[in-house]
């Protein structure tokens, strides 16, 4: 299996686009969970939950984006030679602390959840 790399990540909210992202990691999508039954174990379907972790590079010389205000946004990650993963109904769950990267940049990990997912 060949490795696929994300070439661009863009968040669109209220007509504004943010593309200052260094990395994108899609969260696992739960499909079923184990349940105990009388005398055996079974499975049950669960509501699908979508999400992603992105590393946001804080821009130098201009204000950083207000991720706390993100509700019902769209997050698009385009893979090289592959599909684009589009998360819809995106809201921000958590904003990580700033950390210095090797390129003298300050990076924050942003935790997003989404209500929908599709590939194009």
Contact map, one row per residue, 1 for C-alpha under 8 A:
111000000000000000000000000000000000000000000000000000000000000000000000000000000000000000000000000000000000000000000000
111100000000000000000000000000000000000000000000000000000000000000000000000000000000000000000000000000000000000000000000
111110000000000000000000000000000000000000000000000000000000000000000000000000000000000000000000000000000000000000000000
011111000000000000000000000000000000000000000000000000000000000000000000000000111100000000000000000000000000000000000000
001111100000000000000000000000000000000000000000000000000000000000000000000000110000000000000000000000000000000000000000
000111111000000000000011000000000000000000000000000000000000000000000000000011110000000000000000000000000000000000000000
000011111000000000000000000000000000000000000000000000000000000000000000000011110000000000000000000000000000000000000000
000001111100000000100000000000000000000000000000000000000000000000000000000111100000000000000000000000000000000000000000
000001111110000000101011000000000000000000000000000000000000000000000000001111000000000000000000000000000000000000000000
000000011111000011111000000000000000000000000000000000000000000000000000001110000000000000000000000000000000000000000000
000000001111100011100000000000000000000000000000000000000000000000000000111100000000000000000000000000000000000000000000
000000000111111111000000000000000000000000000000000000000000000000000000111000000000000000000000000000000000000000000000
000000000011111110000000000000000000000000000000000000000000000000000111110000000000000000000000000000000000000000000000
000000000001111100000000000000000000000000000000000000000000000000000000100000000000000000000000000000000000000000000000
000000000001111110000000000000000000000000000000000000000000000000000000000000000000000000000000000000000000000000000000
000000000001111111000000000000000000000000000000000000000000000000000000000000000000000000000000000000000000000000000000
000000000111101111100000000000000000000000000000000000000000000000000000000000000000000000000000000000000000000000000000
000000000111000111110000000000000000000000000000000000000000000010000000000000000000000000000000000000000000000000000000
000000011110000011111000000000000000000000000000000000000000000000000000000000000000000000000000000000000000000000000000
000000000100000001111100000000000000000000000000000000011110000000000000000000000000000000000000000000000000000000000000
000000001100000000111111000000000000000000000000000001111000000000000000000000000000000000000000000000000000000000000000
000000000000000000011111000000000000000000000000000001111000000000000000000000000000000000000000000000000000000000000000
000001001000000000001111100000000000000000000000000001110000000000000000000000000000000000000000000000000000000000000000
000001001000000000001111110000000000000000000000000111100000000000000000000010000000000000000000000000000000000000000000
000000000000000000000011111000000000000000000000000111000000000000000000000000000000000000000000000000000000000000000000
000000000000000000000001111100000000000000000000001110000000000000000000000000000000000000000000000000000000000000000000
000000000000000000000000111110000000000000000000011110000000000000000000000000000000000000000000000000000000000000000000
000000000000000000000000011111000000000000000000011000000000000000000000000000000000000000000000000000000000000000000000
000000000000000000000000001111100000000000000001110000000000000000000000000000000000000000000000000000000000000000000000
000000000000000000000000000111111000000000000111100000000000000000000000000000000000000000000000000000000000000000000000
000000000000000000000000000011111000000000001111000000000000000000000000000000000000000000000000000000000000000000000000
000000000000000000000000000001111100000000111100000000000000000000000000000000000000000000000000000000000000000000000000
000000000000000000000000000001111110000000111100000000000000000000000000000000000000000000000000000000000000000000000000
000000000000000000000000000000011111000011110000000000000000000000000000000000000000000000000000000000000000000000000000
000000000000000000000000000000001111100011110000000000000000000000000000000000000000000000000000000000000000000000000000
000000000000000000000000000000000111110111000000000000000000000000000000000000000000000000000000000000000000000000000000
000000000000000000000000000000000011111111000000000000000000000000000000000000000000000000000000000000000000000000000000
000000000000000000000000000000000001111110000000000000000000000000000000000000000000000000000000000000000000000000000000
000000000000000000000000000000000000111110000000000000000000000000000000000000000000000000000000000000000000000000000000
000000000000000000000000000000000001111111000000000000000000000000000000000000000000000000000000000000000000000000000000
000000000000000000000000000000000111111111100000000000000000000000000000000000000000000000000000000000000000000000000000
000000000000000000000000000000000111100111110000000000000000000000000000000000000000000000000000000000000000000000000000
000000000000000000000000000000011110000011111000000000000000000000000000000000000000000000000000000000000000000000000000
000000000000000000000000000000011110000001111100000000000000000000000000000000000000000000000000000000000000000000000000
000000000000000000000000000000111000000000111110000000000000000000000000000000000000000000000000000000000000000000000000
000000000000000000000000000001111000000000011111000000000000000000000000000000000000000000000000000000000000000000000000
000000000000000000000000000001100000000000001111100000000000000000000000000000000000000000000000000000000000000000000000
000000000000000000000000000011100000000000000111110000000000000000000000000000000000000000000000000000000000000000000000
000000000000000000000000000011000000000000000011111000000000000000000000000000000000000000000000000000000000000011100000
000000000000000000000000001110000000000000000001111100000000000000000000000000000000001000000000000000000000000011111000
000000000000000000000000011100000000000000000000111110000000000000000000000000000000001000000000000000000000001111000000
000000000000000000000001111000000000000000000000011111000000000000000000000000000000000000000000000000000000001110000000
000000000000000000000001111000000000000000000000001111100000000000000000000000000000000000000000000000000000111100000000
000000000000000000001111100000000000000000000000000111110000000000000000000000000000000000000000000000000000111000000000
000000000000000000001111000000000000000000000000000011111000000000000000000000000000000000000000000000000011110000000000
000000000000000000011110000000000000000000000000000001111100000000000000000000000000000000000000000000000011110000000000
000000000000000000011100000000000000000000000000000000111110000000000000000000000000000000000000000000001111000000000000
000000000000000000010000000000000000000000000000000000011111000100000000000000000000000000000000000000001111000000000000
000000000000000000010000000000000000000000000000000000001111111100000000000000000000000000000000000000000000000000000000
000000000000000000000000000000000000000000000000000000000111111000000000000000000000000000000000000000000000000000000000
000000000000000000000000000000000000000000000000000000000011111000000000000000000000000000000000000000000000000000000000
000000000000000000000000000000000000000000000000000000000011111100000000000000000000000000000000000000000000000000000000
000000000000000000000000000000000000000000000000000000000011111110000000000000000000000000000000000000000000000000000000
000000000000000000000000000000000000000000000000000000000110011111000000000000000000000000000000000000000000000000000000
000000000000000001000000000000000000000000000000000000000000001111100000000000000000000000000000000000000000000000000000
000000000000000000000000000000000000000000000000000000000000000111111100000000000000000000000000000000000000000000000000
000000000000000000000000000000000000000000000000000000000000000011111100000000000000000000010010000000000000000000000000
000000000000000000000000000000000000000000000000000000000000000001111100000000000000000000010010000000000000000000000000
000000000000000000000000000000000000000000000000000000000000000001111110000000000000000000010000000000000000000000000000
000000000000100000000000000000000000000000000000000000000000000001111111100000000000000001110000000000000000000000000000
000000000000100000000000000000000000000000000000000000000000000000001111100000000000000011110000000000000000000000000000
000000000000100000000000000000000000000000000000000000000000000000000111110000000000000111100000000000000000000000000000
000000000011110000000000000000000000000000000000000000000000000000000111111000000000000111100000000000000000000000000000
000000000011100000000000000000000000000000000000000000000000000000000001111100000000011111000000000000000000000000000000
000000001111000000000000000000000000000000000000000000000000000000000000111110000000011101000000000000000000000000000000
000000011110000000000000000000000000000000000000000000000000000000000000011111000001111000000000000000000000000000000000
000001111100000000000001000000000000000000000000000000000000000000000000001111100001110000000000000000000000000000000000
000001111000000000000000000000000000000000000000000000000000000000000000000111110111100000000000000000000000000000000000
000111110000000000000000000000000000000000000000000000000000000000000000000011111111100000000000000000000000000000000000
000111100000000000000000000000000000000000000000000000000000000000000000000001111110000000000000000000000000000000000000
000100000000000000000000000000000000000000000000000000000000000000000000000000111110000000000000000000000000000000000000
000100000000000000000000000000000000000000000000000000000000000000000000000001111111000000000000000000000000000000000000
000000000000000000000000000000000000000000000000000000000000000000000000000001111111100000000000000000000000000000000011
000000000000000000000000000000000000000000000000000000000000000000000000000111100111110000000000000000000000000000000011
000000000000000000000000000000000000000000000000000000000000000000000000000111100011111000000000000000000000000000001111
000000000000000000000000000000000000000000000000000000000000000000000000011110000001111100000000000000000000000000001111
000000000000000000000000000000000000000000000000011000000000000000000000011100000000111111000000000000000000000001111100
000000000000000000000000000000000000000000000000000000000000000000000001111000000000011111000000000000000000000001111000
000000000000000000000000000000000000000000000000000000000000000000000011110000000000001111100000000000000000000001110000
000000000000000000000000000000000000000000000000000000000000000000000111111000000000001111110000000000000000000111100000
000000000000000000000000000000000000000000000000000000000000000000000111100000000000000011111000000000000000000111000000
000000000000000000000000000000000000000000000000000000000000000000111110000000000000000001111110000000000000011110000000
000000000000000000000000000000000000000000000000000000000000000000000000000000000000000000111110000000000000011110000000
000000000000000000000000000000000000000000000000000000000000000000000000000000000000000000011111000000000000011100000000
000000000000000000000000000000000000000000000000000000000000000000110000000000000000000000011111100000000001111000000000
000000000000000000000000000000000000000000000000000000000000000000000000000000000000000000000111110000000001111000000000
000000000000000000000000000000000000000000000000000000000000000000000000000000000000000000000011111000000001100000000000
000000000000000000000000000000000000000000000000000000000000000000000000000000000000000000000001111100000111100000000000
000000000000000000000000000000000000000000000000000000000000000000000000000000000000000000000000111110000111000000000000
000000000000000000000000000000000000000000000000000000000000000000000000000000000000000000000000011111111110000000000000
000000000000000000000000000000000000000000000000000000000000000000000000000000000000000000000000001111111110000000000000
000000000000000000000000000000000000000000000000000000000000000000000000000000000000000000000000000111111000000000000000
000000000000000000000000000000000000000000000000000000000000000000000000000000000000000000000000000111111000000000000000
000000000000000000000000000000000000000000000000000000000000000000000000000000000000000000000000000111111100000000000000
000000000000000000000000000000000000000000000000000000001100000000000000000000000000000000000000000111111110000000000000
000000000000000000000000000000000000000000000000000000001100000000000000000000000000000000000000011110011111000000000000
000000000000000000000000000000000000000000000000000000111100000000000000000000000000000000000000011110001111100000000000
000000000000000000000000000000000000000000000000000000111100000000000000000000000000000000000011111000000111110000000000
000000000000000000000000000000000000000000000000000011110000000000000000000000000000000000000011110000000011111000000000
000000000000000000000000000000000000000000000000000011110000000000000000000000000000000000011111000000000001111100000000
000000000000000000000000000000000000000000000000001111000000000000000000000000000000000000011111000000000000111110000000
000000000000000000000000000000000000000000000000001110000000000000000000000000000000000001111100000000000000011111000000
000000000000000000000000000000000000000000000000111100000000000000000000000000000000000001111000000000000000001111100000
000000000000000000000000000000000000000000000000111000000000000000000000000000000000001111100000000000000000000111111000
000000000000000000000000000000000000000000000000110000000000000000000000000000000000001111000000000000000000000011111000
000000000000000000000000000000000000000000000000010000000000000000000000000000000000001110000000000000000000000001111100
000000000000000000000000000000000000000000000000010000000000000000000000000000000000111100000000000000000000000001111110
000000000000000000000000000000000000000000000000000000000000000000000000000000000000111000000000000000000000000000011111
000000000000000000000000000000000000000000000000000000000000000000000000000000000011110000000000000000000000000000001111
000000000000000000000000000000000000000000000000000000000000000000000000000000000011110000000000000000000000000000000111
